[in-house]
Amino acid sequence: MPRFEGTFTIADAKRWVGQEMALSDWLELDQSQVTAFGELTNHDHWLHMDPARAVDESPYGGTIAQGFLMLDFIIYFSDQTGLRPADSVYNLNYGFDKVRFIQPVPVGDTFRLRDRISLLDATHRDDGRCLMTTKHELEVNGIEGPVVYAEWLSLWTPAHAA
């Protein structure tokens, strides 16, 4: 189930509540991406940015990916799986109800990430927009269970309300 199958719209979002809607394809990540994120966000801690030091001093055997980098991939995975409602023109990031960084994510040659996505809630507003809460369980190959759990809120605007 890598991509969402069917037609998903703001108008019928409620019928999908409580269901797993998609499992993304794997996304390969490497140290250069972890380093670039650290540089971009001014988060230069050696645990993420210095592989040589991390091999010697980290309890994880090397560098680990930043939690916020993992969280940032939620939008990518939502797009990659086709989970944008067909009748929407855009959405606004409304924030998160819950985020947990469950396990550290070691960076290595086989570092691949994917997202298991479910719809938790869809609240229609009087102005035609819909606040949707999606559950994201990010998985890394070789690590049992989710490494990140997040409940993301996004405010979707249909074409007639834009």
Phi, psi and omega in degrees: 000055182292322181247155175293132179254132179112192178246124180246121180232161174299318183301325182249020184301323183303329183290346180264353182300133179090000183249144168286128186257331183199154170235117186290165169289165176288144175241123179275134178233154178219178183300325181297324178288320177297317178296315180299319178296317178300318179294317181297323184261004182060031177254089191254029180297138184301333181298336178255329195252345187238087183304320182296313179294321182296326177298319182281322192247341184278140175287357183259002177081007180165194181288160174235152179286148177292140177301319181290334173295315179301316181297324182295336181285352180302317180296316178303311182296323177298317178292316183298329181270357178079029184268018172277128179303136185297333183262015180259151175258334175191168172226160176244136176292120184258351177117200182227141172274325183208135174222132175227128173265094193284319183222144173294150184245099178294140178269131180198186183297331184250029182282106177229142186235144172214170187232132173257116191244130176230154175263121181267325184201151175219111182249112180280138180254160181299332181277006177096345179281166182223126176269115181250139175247118178249144177262133180235125175241101182277132182241147175240133180300138180089354178243126182283133178082172180289149175261334176224138172237129180215142172248106187260135177254130176223138182259110184265136181247121177282161183304320183290347181253359185286000000 
